[in-house]
């Protein structure tokens, strides 16, 4: 029997999903749904927008207002939706390649504008849907279909990128720390501005196999053993930080939200000011 969350928030006629065994995308999708359920949001006041990729298929399984858009353009579509319907809770589901390669320009400008959109990046360090090419988050030296001898590019720290571009809520979690991820999605939705949440997930089919990371369980153990909460990370020496990565709420700030500023201009114009 499907769980209550599945019956309430999923289009069951579209299940089972297409994700590979061991893929963490289902865990991230459940975390998003659980956060929405915890907040008690009206389904009709939510719009989920996705681009192209394994993670972006999630929008088709979710029973909200959903838009499955073109590669890299989820934030562009979401910006238009939010401007047309400012009262909607607009949530973008995207992958690391979709968000930071072809969609990288849209990401930095959505953050710069501080438009009230919650963006969740399913980061599995690879292009999973199209054959395992290396992405902007593939660690330097790791392999992909398009980097058979190892990636020579420096990989993006997406949270630092979003922070530098102007996001007012930035966080990172993993598919192992699901309670943390659920809370971060809740806080991102509640934030009045651009929220960026990086969910580190697993792709044993391509990234794991090409880089001999083991099975899905091995990859989850790696996430467990190398994730350090930001409060503890700040106290570690450079030597202790080697090979570790930060999870937790990385940055929060307050500044004017884009649609409210836009409406202010419209109101001023209508009054002849």
NUBA-213717 format. One line per 4 residues: number of its first residue (from 1); their letters; for each residue x, y, z of C-alpha. Coordinates in steps of 0.2 Angstrom, whole numbers, plus 5000, padded with zeros to 4 digits. Example, Ala and Ser with C-alpha at 12.3 -4.5 7.8 and 13.67 -1.06 7.14 Angstrom:
// residues 2
1	AS	5062:4978:5039 ~ 5068:4995:5036
END
This chain:
// residues 273
1	XXXX	5000:5000:5000 ~ 5007:5017:4996 ~ 5011:5029:5010 ~ 5000:5043:5015
5	XXXX	5013:5055:5008 ~ 5013:5046:4991 ~ 4994:5046:4991 ~ 4993:5064:4995
9	XXXX	5007:5072:4985 ~ 5011:5060:4970 ~ 5003:5056:4954 ~ 5002:5038:4957
13	XXXX	4997:5034:4939 ~ 5015:5040:4934 ~ 5024:5028:4946 ~ 5035:5018:4947
17	XXXX	5049:5030:4943 ~ 5063:5029:4931 ~ 5077:5031:4943 ~ 5091:5017:4944
21	XXXX	5092:5006:4959 ~ 5103:5015:4972 ~ 5099:5033:4965 ~ 5096:5045:4979
25	XXXX	5084:5056:4969 ~ 5069:5048:4977 ~ 5076:5052:4994 ~ 5078:5070:4990
29	XXXX	5060:5071:4982 ~ 5053:5063:4997 ~ 5062:5076:5008 ~ 5054:5090:4998
33	XXXX	5037:5083:4999 ~ 5039:5080:5018 ~ 5044:5098:5020 ~ 5029:5104:5011
37	XXXX	5018:5093:5021 ~ 5026:5099:5038 ~ 5022:5117:5032 ~ 5004:5113:5029
41	XXXX	5005:5122:5012 ~ 4990:5121:5000 ~ 4995:5111:4985 ~ 4986:5123:4973
45	XXXX	4997:5137:4979 ~ 5013:5127:4975 ~ 5022:5127:4958 ~ 5036:5115:4955
49	XXXX	5047:5119:4940 ~ 5061:5107:4933 ~ 5073:5107:4918 ~ 5080:5092:4910
53	XXXX	5089:5078:4918 ~ 5086:5063:4930 ~ 5081:5074:4945 ~ 5070:5085:4934
57	XXXX	5059:5070:4931 ~ 5053:5072:4949 ~ 5041:5086:4944 ~ 5031:5073:4933
61	XXXX	5028:5063:4949 ~ 5022:5077:4960 ~ 5004:5082:4961 ~ 5006:5100:4962
65	XXXX	5006:5114:4948 ~ 5021:5108:4938 ~ 5031:5113:4923 ~ 5044:5102:4915
69	XXXX	5054:5114:4905 ~ 5070:5114:4894 ~ 5088:5111:4898 ~ 5095:5124:4910
73	XXXX	5080:5135:4909 ~ 5070:5130:4924 ~ 5074:5146:4934 ~ 5070:5157:4919
77	XXXX	5053:5149:4918 ~ 5051:5150:4937 ~ 5055:5168:4937 ~ 5041:5172:4924
81	XXXX	5029:5161:4935 ~ 5033:5170:4951 ~ 5032:5187:4943 ~ 5015:5183:4935
85	XXXX	5008:5174:4951 ~ 5018:5181:4966 ~ 5008:5172:4979 ~ 5013:5155:4973
89	XXXX	5026:5145:4982 ~ 5038:5142:4967 ~ 5050:5128:4969 ~ 5064:5123:4957
93	XXXX	5070:5105:4955 ~ 5086:5104:4946 ~ 5103:5094:4944 ~ 5121:5100:4945
97	XXXX	5123:5101:4927 ~ 5106:5108:4923 ~ 5108:5122:4936 ~ 5127:5126:4935
101	XXXX	5132:5123:4917 ~ 5119:5127:4904 ~ 5108:5135:4917 ~ 5122:5144:4927
105	XXXX	5118:5161:4920 ~ 5100:5159:4926 ~ 5106:5154:4943 ~ 5117:5168:4947
109	XXXX	5104:5181:4941 ~ 5090:5173:4950 ~ 5101:5174:4966 ~ 5106:5192:4961
113	XXXX	5088:5198:4960 ~ 5084:5189:4976 ~ 5067:5183:4968 ~ 5057:5172:4980
117	XXXX	5061:5155:4973 ~ 5067:5140:4982 ~ 5079:5130:4972 ~ 5084:5112:4976
121	XXXX	5099:5105:4967 ~ 5101:5087:4966 ~ 5120:5086:4965 ~ 5126:5069:4960
125	XXXX	5143:5075:4952 ~ 5138:5069:4934 ~ 5126:5070:4920 ~ 5116:5055:4924
129	XXXX	5102:5055:4911 ~ 5113:5058:4895 ~ 5127:5045:4899 ~ 5139:5050:4913
133	XXXX	5148:5066:4906 ~ 5157:5076:4919 ~ 5148:5091:4926 ~ 5154:5107:4934
137	XXXX	5153:5098:4951 ~ 5163:5083:4946 ~ 5178:5083:4958 ~ 5195:5087:4949
141	XXXX	5203:5071:4944 ~ 5187:5061:4944 ~ 5182:5052:4928 ~ 5166:5054:4917
145	XXXX	5161:5048:4899 ~ 5169:5065:4893 ~ 5184:5064:4904 ~ 5190:5046:4903
149	XXXX	5207:5051:4909 ~ 5201:5062:4923 ~ 5193:5079:4924 ~ 5206:5093:4924
153	XXXX	5193:5107:4928 ~ 5191:5114:4945 ~ 5174:5110:4952 ~ 5161:5123:4958
157	XXXX	5156:5125:4976 ~ 5138:5128:4972 ~ 5134:5135:4989 ~ 5148:5148:4988
161	XXXX	5143:5152:4971 ~ 5125:5155:4976 ~ 5130:5165:4991 ~ 5142:5176:4981
165	XXXX	5128:5179:4968 ~ 5116:5186:4981 ~ 5105:5171:4988 ~ 5098:5176:5005
169	XXXX	5097:5157:5011 ~ 5110:5145:5007 ~ 5112:5127:5014 ~ 5118:5110:5010
173	XXXX	5113:5092:5016 ~ 5115:5074:5010 ~ 5103:5060:5007 ~ 5110:5052:5023
177	XXXX	5105:5067:5034 ~ 5087:5068:5028 ~ 5080:5076:5043 ~ 5092:5090:5040
181	XXXX	5087:5091:5022 ~ 5069:5092:5026 ~ 5072:5106:5038 ~ 5082:5115:5026
185	XXXX	5068:5114:5012 ~ 5056:5121:5025 ~ 5067:5135:5029 ~ 5071:5139:5011
189	XXXX	5052:5140:5007 ~ 5049:5151:5022 ~ 5063:5163:5017 ~ 5057:5178:5008
193	XXXX	5070:5179:4994 ~ 5081:5167:4984 ~ 5084:5151:4993 ~ 5097:5138:4987
197	XXXX	5098:5121:4994 ~ 5111:5108:4988 ~ 5106:5090:4991 ~ 5121:5079:4989
201	XXXX	5115:5063:4981 ~ 5121:5047:4973 ~ 5123:5040:4956 ~ 5131:5023:4957
205	XXXX	5126:5019:4939 ~ 5138:5032:4931 ~ 5148:5042:4943 ~ 5150:5028:4956
209	XXXX	5155:5015:4943 ~ 5167:5026:4933 ~ 5176:5031:4949 ~ 5175:5015:4958
213	XXXX	5165:5022:4972 ~ 5157:5005:4976 ~ 5138:5002:4977 ~ 5125:5014:4983
217	XXXX	5127:5009:5001 ~ 5146:5013:5000 ~ 5142:5030:4992 ~ 5130:5034:5006
221	XXXX	5143:5029:5019 ~ 5155:5041:5011 ~ 5143:5055:5013 ~ 5140:5050:5031
225	XXXX	5158:5049:5036 ~ 5164:5065:5027 ~ 5150:5077:5030 ~ 5154:5090:5044
229	XXXX	5141:5102:5051 ~ 5147:5120:5048 ~ 5148:5124:5067 ~ 5161:5110:5069
233	XXXX	5169:5113:5053 ~ 5174:5130:5057 ~ 5184:5123:5072 ~ 5194:5111:5063
237	XXXX	5212:5114:5057 ~ 5216:5114:5038 ~ 5223:5096:5040 ~ 5207:5090:5048
241	XXXX	5197:5097:5035 ~ 5205:5088:5021 ~ 5193:5077:5011 ~ 5178:5084:5021
245	XXXX	5164:5095:5016 ~ 5152:5107:5025 ~ 5133:5103:5028 ~ 5121:5114:5037
249	XXXX	5114:5132:5035 ~ 5129:5141:5026 ~ 5122:5158:5024 ~ 5106:5169:5028
253	XXXX	5103:5187:5026 ~ 5089:5199:5023 ~ 5087:5211:5008 ~ 5072:5217:4997
257	XXXX	5063:5203:4987 ~ 5062:5206:4968 ~ 5043:5203:4965 ~ 5039:5215:4980
261	XXXX	5051:5228:4973 ~ 5043:5226:4955 ~ 5026:5228:4962 ~ 5031:5244:4971
265	XXXX	5036:5251:4954 ~ 5020:5246:4947 ~ 5010:5254:4961 ~ 5021:5270:4960
269	XXXX	5017:5271:4941 ~ 4998:5269:4944 ~ 4998:5283:4956 ~ 5007:5294:4944
273	X	5022:5296:4956
END
